[in-house]
């Protein structure tokens, strides 16, 4: 009887341990999904806020939380991943172009009579304009996919969408390069402030001999740089989303050019409409921009020392 009780206790103990392990694993999976979805929600909701046309728009979201809930219940968990392939394909060449061209423009501008501080800002502007030309076709495909409010399973693939755009409108400013002027403004203005502010302020503030404090100093300047850049360039971002996204009336083009779209949005919806999606954008590009600058400086310094 005693041995039987002991065996039963062991079985119950093992069963309980297995259940605890299973519960811990499920919690880890849920936490992982929450983190992944949260990161993509910032990018996805950023665009969805920009294409909605005020409270009169029947598809408008009341808040970031409302946007998340609506997309989750109507389009499913994979709805947050709409249009994710074009950014993935563009991300590596985009970053490479940004930092490589910045270095080249910086070297060229060192030969001019411009002050070092101004030269850094102009080099950033040049790198942003070059970057915009590379990424704009990917942006057109991404925006057209993210504007689709159907279930994830029902939407076309990124490649099918690109082929459809090329067949109907070609490669020009009405097709795969729609909204190019707005993209030039978005990337040009962002990189001009992003690089100019960071390097000018970093050189002006005293350095620290403590590696941790020095890292925090650079990270704080980079965070501020990414935040200010996002605040200044977001009207171009809103214009780009309106031009590349679905027009209010099917078959009728309302948003045509960059500044015409800005003026129209301001006139019809007020100046705050030009800052739609600002919070998700800052959450992404503030800390993200700081990290990119720190990595760039580290890699650049290593190359100069070893090449």
Helices and strands as residue ranges (DSSP letters): H 2-51, H 64-75, G 77-81, H 84-109, H 116-146, G 152-154, H 158-169, H 180-204, H 211-244, H 258-269, G 271-275, H 278-306
